Each structure stands twice: as C-alpha cells, then as structure tokens.
Amino acid sequence: MAQAYNEFDDNGMMKESSYRDPVFDVMEELMRFTYLTRDHRYFLVNRYSERKEQELKIDLKKM
C-alpha cells in the first residue's frame, strides 16, 4: 500500500477506503490460519537448512 501512513486517522484507526476491507479480510484469514496451525508449530518451522547447520555444529564439537 503506497503511503500507508496516510491511511490512518489520529487515533491510529484505518480510514474507510478501498484498501480497508481487503486488509481486514487478509488479517482475518491470517488469524484463522494461525488457529488452525497452532498445534503444528514444530512441523511448520522445522527447516532443512537449520537442521543441517545444527548437525554441522554437533559434528564440529565432536572433533
């Protein structure tokens, strides 16, 4: 959103505009996704590159 700071009033609330409804829709969807995946956090944040780096650290400690 270009110049997002112009989309808010003095109280920090988003002004009525063509951007407001889509922004609210996206935020609602993100909350729903968060609720649905909350119990699966480990699976979602388990990254190959981080596991590989951790294994490398363990191997270096063994030396």
Number of C-alpha atoms within 10 A of each C-alpha: 8 6 6 9 10 10 16 12 11 7 6 9 9 17 13 11 9 8 13 12 11 11 12 12 10 11 12 12 11 12 11 12 11 13 10 10 13 11 10 10 10 10 9 10 9 10 10 9 9 11 11 11 11 12 12 11 11 11 10 9 8 6 5
